Amino acid sequence: MARFLILVAIIVGVAWWVLGRAARASARGNMPAGGRKPGPVQDVVSCAHCGVHLPRGDALADGERLYCSEDHRRLGSGSS
C-alpha cells in the first residue's frame, strides 16, 4: 500500500510540474495561445468617422479616408 501511495505521489508531482511549466511558458509568451502561429502584422488605422482603430485590411476605403463600416463610410462621405 505504501508503494502505491508513493507511486501516485510521484505521478501527481510530475504532472503538476509539466502542467505548471507549460502554463509559465505560455504566460511569458513563448507559446502562442491555442498553439497557433500569430497572423501577419498589419498596420492599424483609425476610422475617419468615429476614430475606432482597426487593421488596415479590415478598413473600407473612400478615396484616401478609411472607415470601420459601410455605414460610417456613407456618413463620412456626406451621401445619404
Residue frames as a rotation matrix with the C-alpha (Angstrom) as fourth column:
MET 1
0.564 0.825 0.000 0.00
0.825 -0.564 0.000 0.00
0.000 0.000 -1.000 0.00
ALA 2
0.429 -0.491 -0.758 2.83
0.162 -0.784 0.600 2.41
-0.889 -0.380 -0.257 0.82
ARG 3
-0.651 -0.681 0.334 4.47
0.418 0.045 0.907 1.74
-0.633 0.731 0.256 -2.56
PHE 4
-0.107 0.716 0.690 1.20
0.981 -0.038 0.191 2.53
0.163 0.697 -0.698 -4.32
LEU 5
0.791 0.419 -0.446 0.85
0.530 -0.833 0.159 5.86
-0.305 -0.362 -0.881 -2.48
ILE 6
-0.024 -0.885 -0.465 4.46
0.097 -0.465 0.880 6.80
-0.995 -0.024 0.097 -3.27
LEU 7
-0.669 -0.185 0.720 3.90
0.683 0.228 0.694 5.94
-0.293 0.956 -0.026 -6.95
VAL 8
0.349 0.869 0.350 0.72
0.920 -0.390 0.050 8.03
0.179 0.305 -0.935 -7.07
ALA 9
0.667 -0.163 -0.727 2.51
0.279 -0.850 0.447 10.94
-0.691 -0.501 -0.522 -5.37
ILE 10
-0.460 -0.888 -0.018 5.33
0.248 -0.149 0.957 10.78
-0.852 0.436 0.289 -7.93
ILE 11
-0.447 0.369 0.815 2.88
0.893 0.119 0.435 10.70
0.063 0.922 -0.382 -10.86
VAL 12
0.677 0.727 -0.113 0.91
0.736 -0.672 0.087 13.65
-0.013 -0.142 -0.990 -9.46
GLY 13
0.357 -0.628 -0.691 4.13
0.199 -0.672 0.713 15.58
-0.913 -0.392 -0.115 -8.83
VAL 14
-0.686 -0.618 0.385 5.40
0.472 0.026 0.881 15.05
-0.554 0.786 0.273 -12.38
ALA 15
-0.073 0.746 0.662 2.04
0.963 -0.120 0.242 16.02
0.260 0.655 -0.709 -13.87
TRP 16
0.757 0.321 -0.569 1.93
0.535 -0.805 0.258 19.15
-0.375 -0.499 -0.781 -11.69
TRP 17
-0.084 -0.900 -0.427 5.47
0.186 -0.436 0.881 20.10
-0.979 -0.005 0.204 -12.78
VAL 18
-0.693 -0.170 0.701 4.77
0.689 0.131 0.713 19.56
-0.213 0.977 0.026 -16.51
LEU 19
0.246 0.883 0.399 1.48
0.922 -0.340 0.184 21.49
0.298 0.323 -0.898 -16.48
GLY 20
0.682 -0.052 -0.730 2.97
0.409 -0.800 0.439 24.32
-0.606 -0.598 -0.524 -14.42
ARG 21
-0.420 -0.904 -0.084 5.91
0.334 -0.239 0.912 24.62
-0.844 0.355 0.402 -16.77
ALA 22
-0.499 0.315 0.807 3.61
0.852 0.010 0.523 24.82
0.157 0.949 -0.274 -19.80
ALA 23
0.609 0.786 -0.108 1.47
0.789 -0.587 0.181 27.48
0.079 -0.196 -0.978 -18.11
ARG 24
0.365 -0.559 -0.745 4.52
0.260 -0.707 0.658 29.59
-0.894 -0.434 -0.113 -17.23
ALA 25
-0.684 -0.631 0.367 5.87
0.500 -0.039 0.865 29.34
-0.532 0.775 0.342 -20.79
SER 26
-0.103 0.742 0.662 2.50
0.935 -0.155 0.320 30.42
0.340 0.652 -0.678 -22.17
ALA 27
0.748 0.392 -0.536 2.33
0.600 -0.743 0.295 33.36
-0.283 -0.542 -0.791 -19.77
ARG 28
-0.057 -0.863 -0.501 5.78
0.212 -0.501 0.839 34.52
-0.976 -0.058 0.211 -20.87
GLY 29
0.551 0.332 -0.766 4.66
-0.614 -0.461 -0.641 34.45
-0.566 0.823 -0.050 -24.48
ASN 30
-0.576 -0.817 0.037 6.89
-0.595 0.450 0.666 31.58
-0.561 0.361 -0.745 -25.57
MET 31
-0.805 0.409 0.430 3.87
0.552 0.781 0.291 29.60
-0.217 0.472 -0.854 -26.73
PRO 32
-0.806 0.583 0.101 1.05
-0.449 -0.713 0.538 31.25
0.386 0.389 0.837 -28.66
ALA 33
-0.424 0.743 0.518 -2.41
-0.626 0.173 -0.761 30.81
-0.655 -0.647 0.391 -27.18
GLY 34
0.634 0.766 0.106 -4.11
-0.501 0.511 -0.698 27.74
-0.589 0.390 0.708 -28.57
GLY 35
0.043 -0.723 0.689 -0.87
0.293 0.669 0.683 26.50
-0.955 0.173 0.241 -30.12
ARG 36
0.700 0.252 0.668 -1.39
0.703 -0.081 -0.706 28.55
-0.124 0.964 -0.234 -33.30
LYS 37
-0.515 -0.849 0.119 1.09
0.851 -0.489 0.192 30.81
-0.105 0.200 0.974 -35.04
PRO 38
-0.025 0.493 -0.870 0.17
0.238 -0.842 -0.484 34.50
-0.971 -0.219 -0.096 -34.93
GLY 39
0.659 0.356 0.663 -1.02
0.717 -0.030 -0.697 36.02
-0.228 0.934 -0.275 -38.20
PRO 40
-0.218 -0.767 0.603 0.93
0.872 -0.431 -0.232 38.56
0.437 0.476 0.763 -40.22
VAL 41
-0.398 -0.008 -0.918 1.43
0.621 -0.738 -0.263 42.01
-0.675 -0.675 0.298 -38.70
GLN 42
0.050 0.491 0.870 -0.85
0.911 -0.380 0.163 44.66
0.410 0.784 -0.466 -40.20
ASP 43
-0.902 -0.239 0.360 -0.86
0.132 -0.946 -0.297 48.44
0.411 -0.220 0.884 -39.92
VAL 44
-0.241 0.831 -0.501 -3.55
0.929 0.048 -0.368 49.83
-0.282 -0.554 -0.783 -37.63
VAL 45
-0.806 0.083 0.586 -5.65
0.236 -0.863 0.447 52.72
0.543 0.499 0.676 -38.93
SER 46
-0.716 0.614 -0.333 -8.50
0.263 -0.204 -0.943 54.75
-0.647 -0.763 -0.016 -37.44
CYS 47
-0.070 0.817 0.572 -11.97
0.996 0.086 0.000 55.26
-0.049 0.570 -0.820 -38.84
ALA 48
-0.839 -0.259 0.478 -12.39
0.365 -0.920 0.143 58.75
0.403 0.294 0.867 -40.30
HIS 49
0.005 0.930 0.367 -15.92
-0.044 -0.366 0.929 58.94
0.999 -0.021 0.039 -38.81
CYS 50
0.882 0.471 0.023 -15.70
-0.075 0.092 0.993 57.51
0.465 -0.877 0.117 -35.27
GLY 51
0.272 -0.874 0.403 -11.97
-0.897 -0.382 -0.223 57.11
0.349 -0.301 -0.888 -34.68
VAL 52
0.787 0.010 0.616 -12.05
-0.339 0.842 0.420 53.40
-0.515 -0.540 0.666 -33.79
HIS 53
-0.187 -0.934 -0.304 -8.77
-0.927 0.065 0.369 51.58
-0.325 0.350 -0.878 -34.53
LEU 54
0.745 0.416 0.521 -8.79
-0.205 0.886 -0.415 48.56
-0.635 0.202 0.746 -36.82
PRO 55
-0.202 -0.846 0.494 -6.38
0.379 0.397 0.836 46.61
-0.903 0.356 0.240 -39.05
ARG 56
-0.496 -0.055 -0.867 -5.84
-0.620 -0.676 0.398 48.21
-0.608 0.735 0.301 -42.46
GLY 57
-0.988 0.070 -0.136 -7.04
-0.047 0.708 0.704 45.00
0.145 0.703 -0.697 -44.11
ASP 58
-0.442 0.876 -0.191 -10.47
0.874 0.373 -0.311 45.33
-0.202 -0.305 -0.931 -42.43
ALA 59
-0.378 0.265 -0.887 -10.94
0.082 -0.945 -0.317 49.04
-0.922 -0.192 0.336 -43.24
LEU 60
0.333 0.543 0.771 -13.14
0.896 0.073 -0.438 50.31
-0.294 0.837 -0.462 -46.07
ALA 61
-0.674 -0.679 -0.292 -11.58
0.513 -0.714 0.476 52.99
-0.532 0.171 0.829 -48.25
ASP 62
0.629 0.722 0.289 -13.31
0.745 -0.453 -0.489 56.00
-0.222 0.523 -0.823 -49.75
GLY 63
0.782 -0.514 0.353 -10.65
-0.196 -0.739 -0.644 57.96
0.592 0.435 -0.679 -51.54
GLU 64
-0.299 -0.954 -0.009 -7.87
-0.184 0.067 -0.981 58.49
0.936 -0.292 -0.196 -49.04
ARG 65
-0.240 0.289 0.927 -10.13
-0.963 -0.194 -0.189 58.11
0.125 -0.938 0.324 -45.99
LEU 66
-0.717 -0.035 -0.696 -10.62
-0.023 0.999 -0.027 54.79
0.697 -0.004 -0.717 -44.22
TYR 67
-0.070 0.808 0.585 -13.76
-0.930 -0.265 0.255 53.66
0.361 -0.526 0.770 -42.36
CYS 68
-0.787 -0.211 0.579 -14.68
-0.511 0.750 -0.421 50.81
-0.345 -0.627 -0.698 -39.99
SER 69
-0.367 0.735 0.570 -18.03
0.497 0.673 -0.547 50.02
-0.786 0.083 -0.612 -41.64
GLU 70
-0.556 0.268 0.787 -20.14
0.778 -0.165 0.606 50.74
0.293 0.949 -0.117 -44.70
ASP 71
0.568 0.808 -0.158 -22.45
0.805 -0.505 0.310 52.94
0.171 -0.303 -0.938 -42.59
HIS 72
0.409 -0.479 -0.777 -19.58
0.356 -0.700 0.619 55.13
-0.840 -0.530 -0.115 -41.42
ARG 73
-0.690 -0.609 0.393 -18.18
0.587 -0.153 0.795 55.30
-0.424 0.779 0.463 -44.96
ARG 74
-0.136 0.740 0.659 -21.57
0.858 -0.244 0.452 56.53
0.495 0.626 -0.602 -46.15
LEU 75
0.774 0.441 -0.454 -21.94
0.626 -0.643 0.441 59.01
-0.098 -0.626 -0.774 -43.27
GLY 76
0.104 -0.846 -0.523 -18.37
0.434 -0.435 0.789 60.25
-0.895 -0.310 0.322 -43.58
SER 77
-0.687 -0.393 0.611 -18.58
0.699 -0.125 0.704 60.80
-0.200 0.911 0.361 -47.31
GLY 78
-0.777 0.411 -0.477 -21.66
-0.277 -0.903 -0.327 63.06
-0.565 -0.122 0.816 -46.94
SER 79
-0.674 0.597 -0.435 -24.01
-0.420 0.175 0.891 60.93
0.608 0.783 0.133 -49.09
SER 80
-0.343 0.620 0.705 -27.31
-0.885 0.039 -0.464 59.66
-0.315 -0.783 0.536 -47.72
